[in-house]
Amino acid sequence: MNHPHPNGATPRRLRRLDGTPARVLVVEDEPDLAEVLSAVLGYEGFEVRTAGDGAGALVAGREFQPDAVLLDVMLPDIDGLQVLRGLRADAPHVCVLFLTARDAVEDRIAGITAGGDDYVTKPFSLEEVLARLRGLLRRAGMTPARTAADPLTVGDLVMDEEAREVTRTGHVVDLSPTEFELLRFLMRNPRRVLSKAQILDTVWSYDFGGQAHVVELYISYLRKKIDAGRPPMIHTVRGAGYVLKPALS
């Protein structure tokens, strides 16, 4: 089971020198994977743009001016290594993390020799991609945001993301790292019905293999801690998913 934040640590969001979010271009021809990567990076505070082929990547690189690129090596039109050279022609210092199904040593060497900064092979965990991406951006001079985000608040439920503290009606609720990530996703989408697949994609990994029972299990854990003895906030929408909303008084 893969969690975006190992050991319960909350990474501080990376910013450009002007204070705006770091920009990441996702170049991936598998639409489902591109969507998941885009959603998770956006959830983590990055500004994201996607491209499904090499030509689109080169256009987006010029227009979007990303700080980092997640670049699939196997694209339908232009080889990823050629795309890399085109991106670097316009932006010599952009960070590039290759995504590929290839795992042969010679392919890794070719990618790094061509100028790639790092390399992950599919299937990969989102945790690994995020960790490597943050490492590249920090080495490139990106700095964490200096101001703590306002607490997430839904009704009488409050989450301090920096302190990793959750309270309901002022009482501290102790959560495991996975429970915290699940609740954070729910709280960032209040009153929105989230499917099991969306939850798995974001809280665990894109390659979840239909493990829907994991979501059911952790929702039950959260209910025992958040809703026990109180008006319920976490609701099941039959056939659709789950929704978090302020309790009815």
Secondary structure, DSSP 8 states (H G I E B T S, - for coil): ---SSGGG-----EE-TTS-B-EEEEE-S-HHHHHHHHHHHHHTT-EEEEESSHHHHHHHHHHH--SEEEEES--SSS-HHHHHHHHHHH-TT-EEEEEES---HHHHHHHHHTT-SEEEESS--HHHHHHHHHHHHHHTT-EE-SS----EEETTEEEETTTTEEEETTEEE---HHHHHHHHHHHTSTT--B-HHHHHHHHS-S--TT-HHHHHHHHHHHHHHHTTTS---EEEETTTEEEE-----
